[in-house]
Amino acid sequence: MNQARRRTTAAAATAVVLATAGGLLTTVITPASAATTCTSPVFKRQFFANTGFSGTPKKTDCDSTVNENWGTGAPASGLPRDNFSVRWTLTRDFGSGGPFAFTVSTQDGIRVYLDGTRKVDVWKNVSTTQRKTVNVTILSGKHTLRVDYVNWTGTANVSFSYTPRTSATVDKVRPLAPTGATWKSQTGTGNSTTAVLSWAANKEMDLAGYRVYRQAAGTGTWARVGTTTGRTFSNTPPQTGQSYLYQVRAYDKAGNESVGSAALGPLTTPDFVAPAAPVLTVTSTADANDLSWTAPADAVSFQVFRKKTSDPDTEWKEYPETTGTSWSDTSAVYGISYDYKVLAHDAAWNHTFSAVVSGRPTITPPQNVTATTPSYGAVISWTEPSGDDTTGYTVLRSPAPADGTRTWTTADCRSRTTTTDESGATVHSCTDYDGDRGVTYAYAVRRKDSYDRWSVASPEVLVTRPGDEIAPPAVTGLTAEPLEYGIRLDWDPSPAADLAKYLVYEQPTRWATPQLVGSVDGTRSDALLRTPADGEQKRYVVVAVDVYDNAATFESEDWTSPVATVEVTERDLSPSTVPENTACDLDVIALASGDVQVDPFCSGSRFTETDGYHVYRWDPRTGSWVRLTETPVTTSYWIDTAAPAGTTVYYLVSFTEADGTEAFSNADDAVTLPSAP
């Protein structure tokens, strides 16, 4: 045997492996026959100098991921640049399994196997990188992955990943229950007890965390008390003397939750928690205050405390302990208010007071108090208690702000009525006409009996007077247009939601007392003032009024709130010449038909209507008086059936003197409206 050759062969058969020693990389010579072990989930990687994965690997090592780009170079020392192959394998625990995505990119070929079954096959000599994703369902437990890669020629790169699919619509697999759960009891400040839990790591790759549940022993109901991504958890339950059990559940990124771990416990707690507060009720009669209260589940006895309401600084008087839930205070003085509270305590002497409730011995107050709010006030009604010993009533009223404060005053209760309802009970009512609109008030009623004893007030009722006390804002856009037959006013509609109408005033000056000239329905925003066109300067005011009659008013030489005003000069159609008035007076009336009635009044004059008169009408175009009658009129009035429409018309009449001269009346006007289209 050639010894030299054997030494050479043995030396060539060794492999160089990098190992860590003291934080530094050192070189260790390992026999080629020794197995390379890689801890899951690290891959074991083998390099072959051929494309068939045959023979002894040229190199074996561990690889945490399959993600390489060797370009056109050799993947490792001793391997060719082309026609080589690499194999990665690992066996790992997939927990409960579930849907996964196998994603590859490669140049040249790659095949992926799950437990020996091929799942991905991209096996071709190519000049560009190929990519592919395959969805795979993996069962629970341990499984083996194998990745085979081959490079024939040219550039070499390869990557492979396996990731859980965590969409809730895809992943319906619950994680496995946590294992290795243990617990211990820990005593804290004040002797409180805390449960300290721990458990082993779950194998799921898509694990999101753990949820801890607690159960009061014997109830069978689990309630979640916390969530963590760690593997320990501490919880201090209510220290009520109750024992508690715990369990841990895993949940994944899709929201699936495992069954619980084995129950941990029981953890016993001391009783440091007081009973729930009893709910106290006080019912007052003429002779006593009767107390009753609820009994919390773990209360074993109660004590009653009393003091006068009017003496807030006095000490509470304590009454003997009782196991009952009622007590009658027969020593309470009629008409005096007392405060009461009840102390409940359990067997460990943990205790809680009820809320303070007041009571005052009283005759029965009025019953069934109600209130309605017509537009004119608040109608308060109540039923008289049985016994028919009432000699008087008082109705109380208070503003009712949201903070609950009350300032009671006696209401001026008018329009009183007394009726009998269907049951035969006597019903009283009265009306409070006072109070502001839009304000909420509380009402209560007291009664006096034949012994001059006043009852406590009835339970209050709340009512809100409808409406408000605020005038609508001033109208805007008010304009005035002078016409031959008057003034047209126009304005923007009021924005007030409760608008009812508009009032139109004529006010010569800002400080003069305005005179109402008309009212306009709230559905319109214009007005026609039928006035003679005689050239006068006018000033008008328009005021919005709501359904509650709120409106600006004129007081102390000014308006109580802003109003809209407009000034306008009328057109002047008046005659430029008027004869001296030496005969009868004249009254001219525009009729609804459009005609004008000319009516002279000759009382006390030397003329009478039957003496005959002529009628003249002013023609503004020619600036002259035009006689309208051919022969004298001897009737008491004359109708101008040809009066021009839509203008101001002036008339006068004349009588003939004995010497043949004319004696004229005064001139008077009539305003005619435009003819209908």
Salt bridges, closest charged atoms under 4 A:
ASP61 OD2 - ARG45 NH2 2.82
ASP61 OD2 - LYS59 NZ 3.83
ASP63 OD2 - ARG45 NH1 3.19
GLU68 OE2 - ARG45 NH1 2.72
ASP115 OD2 - HIS143 ND1 2.65
ASP121 OD1 - ARG111 NE 3.16
ASP121 OD2 - ARG118 NH1 2.89
ASP148 OD1 - ARG87 NE 2.71
ASP148 OD2 - ARG146 NH2 3.04
GLU257 OE2 - ARG211 NH1 2.93
GLU257 OE1 - ARG249 NH1 3.13
GLU321 OE2 - HIS345 NE2 3.49
ASP329 OD2 - ARG306 NH1 2.80
ASP339 OD2 - LYS307 NZ 3.43
GLU384 OE1 - HIS428 NE2 2.87
ASP389 OD1 - ARG447 NH1 3.15
ASP412 OD2 - ARG414 NE 3.50
ASP432 OD2 - ARG397 NH1 2.66
ASP434 OD1 - ARG414 NH2 3.67
ASP449 OD2 - ARG453 NE 3.01
ASP452 OD1 - LYS448 NZ 3.96
GLU460 OE2 - ARG406 NH2 2.77
GLU469 OE2 - ARG437 NH1 3.87
GLU484 OE2 - ARG571 NH2 3.94
GLU506 OE2 - LYS538 NZ 3.88
ASP526 OD2 - ARG524 NH2 3.11
GLU536 OE1 - LYS538 NZ 3.74
ASP558 OD2 - ARG510 NH2 3.89
GLU567 OE2 - ARG539 NE 3.79
GLU570 OE2 - LYS538 NZ 2.92
ASP619 OD1 - ARG621 NE 3.44
ASP640 OD2 - ARG617 NH1 2.63
GLU657 OE2 - ARG606 NH2 2.28
